[in-house]
């Protein structure tokens, strides 16, 4: 992919798709987003701390679970803000369909297992790998090594399960309120 297209794709994710995904998780729809992983990919949210601001930040990313361990990739490489934030402060929260976890993050891009782990993450990414021009099922190891040379591979080590405010589903209260407002309006229109 040429640098201009990559930057356009990166900005599209950052400005539009990522905020939408975080909002869906906050509405309590995270598990439903993961209902068709071969199409939409497996998506989790990493809540982390901004390295400059110290503010809470969110990064929806594709991930794979390999032998019970969580892996994701920074497809835009080391320039990704969320990646740089996690390298500055590797403590995070991970929102997964099966729960909300505290985690520590480690860059394993230099691991001997990088290529097979990266392929697992790209397969689990659904459309995202194909949007970047990668067919993870058919690309050779040599071509993948070259194409994804700048990708960073991260290992997220789950710690204790989390509960409480500020996690996935913190906006789920919207659903009953919306039903209370929209249902009477729908019924009113039917009576006419």
C-alpha positions in Angstrom: 0.0 0.0 0.0 1.4 3.4 -0.9 2.0 5.9 2.0 -0.8 8.2 0.8 -3.4 5.5 0.9 -2.1 4.2 4.2 -2.4 7.6 5.8 -5.9 8.0 4.4 -6.9 4.6 5.8 -5.2 5.4 9.2 -7.1 8.7 9.5 -10.4 7.1 8.5 -10.0 4.5 11.3 -8.9 7.2 13.8 -11.7 9.7 13.1 -14.6 7.6 12.2 -14.5 3.8 12.7 -12.6 3.8 16.0 -15.0 6.2 17.8 -18.0 4.3 16.4 -16.6 1.0 17.8 -15.9 2.4 21.2 -19.4 3.9 21.3 -20.9 0.5 20.4 -18.9 -1.2 23.2 -20.0 1.5 25.7 -23.6 0.9 24.7 -23.1 -2.7 25.7 -23.0 -4.0 22.1 -19.3 -5.2 22.1 -20.2 -9.0 22.1 -22.6 -8.4 19.2 -19.9 -6.7 17.2 -18.0 -9.9 17.4 -20.8 -12.1 16.2 -19.4 -12.6 12.7 -15.6 -12.6 13.1 -14.8 -13.8 9.6 -16.4 -10.6 8.2 -16.1 -7.9 10.8 -13.1 -9.4 12.7 -12.6 -10.0 16.4 -12.6 -6.6 18.0 -11.6 -5.6 21.5 -11.1 -2.2 23.1 -7.8 -1.3 24.9 -8.3 1.4 27.5 -5.0 3.1 28.2 -3.4 6.3 29.4 -2.2 9.1 27.1 1.5 9.5 27.3 1.3 13.3 27.1 -2.0 14.1 28.6 -2.4 11.4 31.2 -6.1 11.1 30.0 -7.9 7.9 29.5 -7.8 6.8 25.8 -9.5 4.0 23.9 -8.3 1.9 21.0 -10.5 -0.6 19.3 -8.2 -3.2 17.7 -8.4 -6.6 16.1 -7.1 -9.5 18.2 -6.5 -13.2 18.3 -6.4 -15.6 21.2 -3.6 -18.1 20.8 -3.1 -20.8 23.4 -5.2 -18.6 25.8 -3.0 -15.5 25.3 -4.2 -12.3 23.6 -2.3 -10.8 20.7 -3.0 -7.7 18.6 -1.1 -5.7 16.1 -0.5 -2.0 15.4 -1.0 -2.2 11.7 0.2 1.3 11.1 3.4 0.5 13.0 5.1 2.5 15.7 3.5 5.8 14.7 0.1 4.7 16.1 -0.7 6.9 19.1 -2.2 4.1 21.1 0.9 1.9 20.5 3.2 4.7 21.7 0.9 5.3 24.7 1.1 1.6 25.7 4.9 1.5 25.3 5.1 4.5 27.6 2.7 3.0 30.2 2.0 -0.7 29.5 -0.9 -1.0 32.0 -4.3 -1.2 30.3 -7.8 -2.5 30.4 -9.0 -4.9 27.8 -12.6 -5.1 26.8 -13.4 -8.5 25.4 -16.7 -10.2 24.6 -16.2 -12.5 27.6 -15.3 -9.7 30.1 -13.4 -6.7 31.2 -9.8 -7.3 32.2 -6.8 -5.5 33.6 -3.7 -6.3 31.5 -0.1 -5.6 30.9 1.2 -5.0 27.4 4.4 -6.2 25.9 5.8 -5.6 22.4 6.8 -9.1 21.1 7.6 -7.9 17.5 11.1 -9.5 17.8 9.8 -12.9 18.9 10.7 -16.0 17.0 6.9 -16.7 16.9 6.1 -13.2 15.3 5.1 -14.5 11.9 2.6 -17.2 12.9 1.2 -15.0 15.7 0.8 -12.1 13.3 -0.9 -14.3 10.8 -3.4 -15.4 13.5 -4.2 -11.8 14.3 -4.6 -10.9 10.6 -6.9 -13.8 10.0 -9.0 -12.8 13.0 -9.1 -9.2 11.7 -11.8 -10.0 9.1 -12.0 -7.2 6.6 -9.2 -5.0 8.1 -6.4 -7.1 6.7 -8.0 -7.1 3.3 -8.5 -3.4 3.5 -4.7 -3.1 3.9 -4.2 -5.4 0.9 -3.3 -8.6 2.8 -4.9 -11.9 2.3 -3.7 -13.7 5.5 -4.8 -17.1 4.3 -2.8 -17.1 1.0 0.1 -14.7 1.4 3.5 -16.4 1.6 5.6 -16.1 4.7 8.2 -14.1 2.7 5.6 -11.7 1.3 4.0 -11.3 4.8 7.3 -10.6 6.4 8.0 -7.8 3.8 4.5 -6.4 3.7 4.1 -6.3 7.5 7.7 -5.4 8.4 6.5 -2.2 10.2 3.6 -3.8 12.0 4.1 -4.1 15.8 2.9 -7.3 17.5 1.6 -6.9 21.1 1.0 -9.5 23.8 -1.6 -8.6 26.3 -1.4 -10.5 29.6 -4.7 -10.7 31.3 -4.7 -9.9 35.0 -7.7 -9.7 37.3 -11.2 -9.3 36.0 -12.6 -5.8 36.4 -16.0 -4.5 37.2 -17.5 -1.1 38.0 -18.1 2.2 36.1 -16.3 3.4 33.0 -16.0 0.1 31.2 -17.9 -1.6 28.5 -21.7 -1.1 28.8 -21.5 2.1 30.8 -24.0 3.7 28.4 -26.4 0.7 28.3 -28.9 2.8 30.3 -29.7 4.4 26.9 -31.6 1.4 25.8 -34.5 1.5 28.3 -34.7 5.3 27.9 -34.9 5.0 24.1 -37.5 2.3 24.4 -39.6 4.5 26.7 -39.5 7.4 24.2 -39.6 5.5 20.9 -42.2 2.9 21.7 -45.0 5.4 22.5 -44.1 7.3 19.3 -44.3 4.2 17.2 -47.6 3.1 18.8 -49.0 6.6 18.2 -48.2 6.5 14.5 -49.8 3.1 14.1 -53.1 4.4 15.6 -53.4 7.1 13.0 
